[in-house]
Amino acid sequence: MSSTLDRPLCPACGATAGKCLVDLPYGEAPLTTYLAQFYAAYPGCDFTALQSARYRLEACDHCGCIYQNPAPSPEFLQEFYHRGLYGPDAPPYPSPEIEHSEHIVRELTMVVHFLTNQNGRRPAVLDYGTGSGRWAFLAAASGVETHACDLSTHAFARLESAGIGCHLIDALPAARFDYINTDQVMEHVLAPADIVRRCANALRPGGILKIGVPYDPNLRAKLEQPDWLAPKHSPHSLNGVAPVEHLNHFEPRSLDLLVQSSGLQKMTVTRWSLATSGQARTPQTLRQRFGTWLRAKLGETYRAYPAGTQTCFYHKPVPSHAR
């Protein structure tokens, strides 16, 4: 089994390789220590195949995306996720925080309001890369037609028992869904542009694709004096480029370029309301601007969740002849 795959082009914009930021052997400290500590609770995670490989980070000169090149191969990742993270010896998936569940439901409500106002029907939603199915279960409980897909089928029986349609990632129907949620997905995949094209094809005209990925604006500075053993969510954490798992770290510009070739258009979020680029906006008065600032302070303005995440929404235009 090949353990790594060369990625000579930026996975976000397709530009040729940029600057090398990190070049470390997997078979020596600090990475051996990191892998042993971080995956101590997952006895099915076997990193033997990476012992002679290198962990190398490159930064794209064009869009700023930081990505692993080479990266773990598809064969290695298949074993890592199926036998390691979701294998029979893996610990139970932790219960979600109440705040996270509340955010999922409120965000979904925002999207459903937009879609209902646009086409007047109950939307069909898809959780792409569903994992344990947390998002899909909450969506189904909210009353929308819910579907889920993943490389692994480990959660499909539970999902289907709740009336949630399950699909394999490479067998999505075309023009079937009004909303596709990809939360904490694009950083894990070798070819995110292929995933975006697949999602765009599965969206109905007028549908929405959400992309939520880790984002650390201070990542480059941290990599100058890296602390690979810093706990996740700590000030010095390097989770944004976690070895093995986080293959891509996108800048905001990277995400927009990633989606551009699929014909999707970026949406704007004001307070808790979505708008397409073609919807006119009325300039705010001074009083309205103060209200916007106050709502942000009080938490009444949309923010990505959890902290350290960037979220963008993209709209599939309706063909002019279909309007």
Beta strands, then each sheet from edge to edge (+ up, - down):
strand 1: 4-5
strand 2: 19-25
strand 3: 54-59
strand 4: 66-68
strand 5: 71-72
strand 6: 124-128
strand 7: 145-150
strand 8: 165-168
strand 9: 177-183
strand 10: 203-214
strand 11: 248-249
strand 12: 265-266
strand 13: 268-270
strand 14: 273-275
strand 15: 309-315
sheet 1: 1+ 5-
sheet 2: 2+ 3- 4+ 11-
sheet 3: 8+ 7+ 6+ 9+ 10+ 15- 12+
sheet 4: 13+ 14-
end
